[in-house]
Structure formats: structure tokens, C-alpha cells
Amino acid sequence: MTVQQLSLLALLLTLTAQTARAEEHLLLDEIIVRADRESPKEESLSVREVRESPARDMGEALKQVEGINTVHKGAIANDVVLRGFQKDNINVLVDGVRLHGACPSRMDPPAFHYDFAEIEQVKIIKGPYDLTNPGSLGGLIDAQTKRPGKGFGGELSLGYGDWHSTNASATASYATDSYDGLLGYAYKYSDVPKSGNGKLLTEIYPSTSPNRYKTAAVDSKAYEINTGWGKLGFNPTSNSRTEVSYTYQDADHVLYPYLKMDADYDKTHRMNWSYRVQNISALLQDLKLQVYWDRVKHLMDDRDRFSSSTSPRFYSMQTDASTQTYGAKLQAALQIGPGTLKSGLDYYNRNWDATNRRAMYFSYRDLAMIPDATIENVGLFSEYTLPLGSQLSLTGGVRGDLTHAEAGRTNTMVTAGSSKEFSSISANLQLNYTPFKELTVFTGLGRGTRTPDQQELYLDVPGTPAWRGNQNLKATVNHQVDLGAKYATNRFYINASIFYSDLQDYVNFYQASPTLKSYQNIHASIWGAELGSQISLPADLFLRGGLSYTEGRNISGNRPLSEIPPLRGTISIRYDNGRFFAELLETLSREQDRIDSSLNEQKTAGWVTTDLKAGYQYKGFSVTGGINNLLDTQYYSHLSYLRDPFVSGVGYRVPENGRNVYLSMAYKF
Ligand SMILES: [Cu+2]
């Protein structure tokens, strides 16, 4: 289908919406949340939507949101892409905590490091409209963890599906007016999934490839993850609260057919403390202090691949990586004049170190792949929201950042102690217009920035070709314009948005010479549009449709930007009487033929998949079952393969999962 056909279809669905009898309904509540509270530039994903899906991690669960795609490297650890912006071009946080992965190949993206069972809701801001965090150049995805309700509470959940995919969790909590506590535990396991052609994801390499899996590893466990967490809250007065939380996650033996190595482990610690006082005076509405720390240790090697079989050690290549991030933020909301001023100061420090050892490099000599490098950032932001009558609201804000990058070890790229400074300004102006209750129009002009990370600056991997960072990289600056409109009643909503982003000094991976692959600043642009709608029909029927499109251009190179997802549409029909539901979902993706030929990027064919699910809910008990990819279609996401010059083999793409059946049960009290 073309863009026009799909938009027509979505529009038709909206026009056929009729009013139906009102009934207390979880789904209706969600429509109302989307209608009343969210600006057209915002999206959210509720815990219900996550629970009902067979998604294995938050990245995969977020795929159902318009404008979100993922990079699929294996059975888990999907990396989130928002409107074509990936990696450090977006912020992926949890409770505002900055959390980075340790792997230089992004085996462990930020969203991989928290479990669903910790999360209540995920908030998404599309575009450079978050000034409260440094680096929200393309947008913000912030997961919010659960807070216990009054008295004793708990939730038990067990999911099981094809390939022994297991997802079990338990939480228990207790709360009074003055204090509360919560404990949780989650376990995830799966064998290697099969794609639509009946082959395992580990069977994508031909029998001549050194990257193919050893016979014993082909059909082994794809991952095993244990996560435990706790949270303590104390309310010293009725208007103040302090909270401390800690999570430990241990991921074991995670396979990544997309890459040349697999993870032996990822061990993650995450800690967050906050203190908040509200309604202090007529002037000071809200004051919050937050301090956090997290650390990830990651070890990957090729022990399960043929490349290691003739090595003197059990591996021919290995990377031992760790990262640590800590930070603090003080923010206040003040009632000044007719409007509200939100202002704050924040700091973070991220250290990243990776040591690579290879048989072919001086017989396993230690190589400072990422040389114990630290990035420190201090920022100041202010945002003022001014109501202009009952129909208009104007928001303007500015943020300034000073960033210091320094290497702690020496490699071919950099000497220990060498450093670099960046300073950047972000700003935006947003106008929300509500001519009548049902319609909100949003328009925004934004400037967002992000500084290059340690890998882009200092990476050193000798070889032919070598893979190296570029110390002369500048910070990327995004100038973006957004237009959005939402029409919503308590029976349906439709949300449409369009954006254009001009990217100065976009960090692009490229083949610098026949012997060197590196990063360069280019001039690029991305534009796109999304359409989302949900309609309540008579007879407890609900229709939902969505469309997402993104187009990227490498203006400097006069060619398409690489790794941009194609047009995607979803349409679902659901029967839901509040107790029982059944849903049919069609997902359609167009062919992607806008490719960067200099990276030998390949076209990806279009596809259609069908998912079915049904569930029953009674009081605190719920059961959901489903069949994903009902027709066992063999298909590929355009993002799920490695491009030149880092390709793990021409045309070796990681297919999406074939038909799989799942069942999950939950009990909440
Ligand atoms: Cu890794």
C-alpha cells in the first residue's frame, strides 16, 4: 500500500466512528488519558499494553507506538529508534536516570537494563522538546517505575511461549501515608527463536563463514536474565517525599546473531534517590533533588562461533567493557506572573572503558578499545509556560550545556589525559492551541544538541580496515519544526503529526578510506509524519490504526541517510467488554529502497504480519494468550542488519520471529 492509501484507510476508520453506550472500561480510560493529558507531540505506553504483548523487552514493547522502530540483534535487547533517530540521538531514561550500556556494539542498549515488571508507564516526547535532560536531540523516552498503593499489594506474573520463552515476575509492596516499600524479582529465559522459514536465528550464516555458530551453540539458550529490585519511600510531611531505589540485573549468555560475538554476561547496578517538596509557597510550587548512580559490566567473546575454534584460547576475540554513570539534578517549578517557570541545574559523569583482546593482534595483547574515557556534563535549563487566555498556551525554554571529554588511557587515537570541551545551547518555542475542547493543535520550533560519545571520539580497533573514532567531531545540532493536531472525544481520538529536522554535524559512520572506517560530521535532514487513532464502536468493538513514515537525507553526500525505517502501518480490531477481549492486529511495512549505497546498504522487502490475541480478566486475575506472526511469514526489519564497513557478512540479516504462541497469567492484589 502507498502512503496515500494507508492514510485514506485510517481516515475512513475515523469517519465511520460512531458514538456507543458508555461503560466503565480500562480501554476507554486509556483513550481519555490520550485525549485529555497528552499533547500531540507526546505518546505513552501503558503497562497493560506491555503485559498483553509477547514482547521480551521494553524496546520490543515500544514498537507498537507510532514512530518507534527497533534494531533486532538477537532474541532480546532490541534497541529503540524514534523517528529514525537512534543511539545517543535520543535519550532513553528510567525515572529520569541516565543509564548507558557498556557494549561498544550496543548489545545492551539502555532499555535492555530494566524489566517490565518495574515499570508503570513509558512517556515519550517526540522532537527536541525536552530541556530537562542533556542530549534529547531527537526525543525522550522515559520509563516510570511503579509506586506502591496503600496497604499490602502484590503482583505475580508468569508468561510462557514457544522456544521455552519464559517471563516470570513477582512484586510485593506495603504502603501507609507516611512510608512505603516495594520488592520485586523477575526471571527471563528463552531458547533461540525460529524465523518464518523454520530456521533458527543462529542459522543465518553459511557453512563457510567464520562467524557461524558452533554446532552445540546453534540450538542453545538465547538468554537468561535475573532482575531484582527494591524501593523505599518516606513522606515526612503531607507535601514532601523522599524515595530510594536499587536494581540489580544479571544477564547471562545472550546470543547476538547480528554480531560476530555474543555476551557472556551483563551485570547492572542501578540506584536512584530523590527528595521532593510540593506546594511550598504561592511562589514555589515544586522542588526536587535527585541523585543517581549506575554501572554495567559486560563481557563478550566469540567462544560459540567457529572463529574461535583454532585459537590458543577459548576465544579468538573478546571485549571486556564497563561503564559507570552518576549524576544529580535540582529542579524547581515557580509560579511567576500568570505562568509557570520550570528551572533546574544538572550534572552527570559517565565513564566508559573497553579492553579488546584478539588472537590476531599481538597474540591477545590488551588494547584500549575505549580508553577509560569520561564525559562530564553540566547544564542549566529554564522553561516558561504562559497561558494566553483559555485557548492558547505558549511555552519557551532554553538550556545551556558544558561538556568535558577526557581519555584515561592511551591508544593509537589518543594519549591519556588528553581532553576536549563542548558548549551547546538548546531551546524551543511551543504553542498549544485549543480552539474547542476536542481539538488541540501543537506547533513547535526546537533546537536540540548532543555531544559525541567516547566511542565516536576515541575508539581504536586496529585491523584491515581499522575502526577508529574521530577526535575532531563536533556536537550535532538539530533545528526542527513540528506541527501536530489531535481531535479527541471520550469515544475516539486521532493524532496526526509532521516534522522536519535539519541536522548540522550529524554523526555518520562511513568508510574513510579502504583501510579505515570512522565517524564524520555531515549535514543531514530527516522528515516524517505519524498518524494514530483509536475508536470505540458499538457492541464493545474498538478499532485502532496507525501510520509512521520517516525519510532521511545525507545532504553532504547527496544520498539517502542510512538506517531509516520504511513506511509502516498498523490496524487492529478488538472486542473488549472489560472482562473478555479478543484482538486481531495487522502490521504492514513497505519496502525500503532509500538506501545508502556507500555503506553497501541493501533494500528490504515489504511485509505483512497478522497477530491474534485474547484474554480474560476477573478481579485481580488475568490470562492472555496469543499467536504472533500467525501465517509464519519470513520477514526482515530494515534496521536489523549490520552495514558496511562493519558488516558481519554480506546479506546476513537477522530475520524476525516466525509463528509463536504464548500464554501469560497474572494475579494482582
Ligand atoms: Cu558486547
Residues whose N, C-alpha, C, O or C-beta is under 5 A from the ligand:
A	BS01	CU	C103 M107 M300
